[in-house]
Amino acid sequence: MKLTLRMAIPEDAPAMLAIYTPYVENTSITFEYVPPTVEEFTRRVEAVLPQYPWLVCEADGEIAGYCYAAAHHERAAFQWDAELSIYLDSRFHRQGIASRLLRCMLALLTAQGYYRLYSLITVPNPGSVGFHEAHGFYHIATYPATGYKLGEWHDMIVMERPLRQLQENPVPPVSWQSLDAEFVSLCLERPYFSE
């Protein structure tokens, strides 16, 4: 199986939505109740891409999973933080795709100037927690019984991954699109190179 990472484009929305929809309908991994329309999902992609990376992984030309970052909170003081989301087609679990996506994302966000990456995980979810721990995240908070879905109240944990040493007077993060194109290509082609 040939795996290829690239930046998402709005036209990928239907394929990514097909991956996301079962998570909405059958799990509490996402707290959405109703899958977004293709138009809404396309709008989400278009809203993220000017600043944050939205990556897709193709397996033999088929989108097998995707990963994107977004603002963790909207207030100005949070601008050095990002929030992570990763979703895989269930047929492609445990094949290293999520790790490839995450390693590429970590390299890009660090180069952009972000300091902290957060992931919000509905628990119990030992697979996701273990995956994040293996990639340098650690548990920093629990929101008990914060979401009600599929007939149950669910806890959510916050996991954090530092990206760089804190500095005084930090420069605001730049868009991934302003990074050196060769560096971005290297991240996509060899997402492990920075480790």
Secondary structure as UniProt FT lines:
FT   STRAND          3..7
FT   HELIX           10..12
FT   HELIX           13..26
FT   HELIX           38..48
FT   TURN            49..51
FT   STRAND          54..59
FT   TURN            60..61
FT   STRAND          62..71
FT   HELIX           76..78
FT   TURN            79..80
FT   STRAND          81..88
FT   HELIX           90..92
FT   TURN            93..94
FT   HELIX           97..112
FT   STRAND          116..123
FT   HELIX           126..134
FT   TURN            135..136
FT   STRAND          138..149
FT   TURN            150..151
FT   STRAND          152..162
FT   HELIX           176..178
FT   HELIX           181..189
FT   TURN            191..194
//
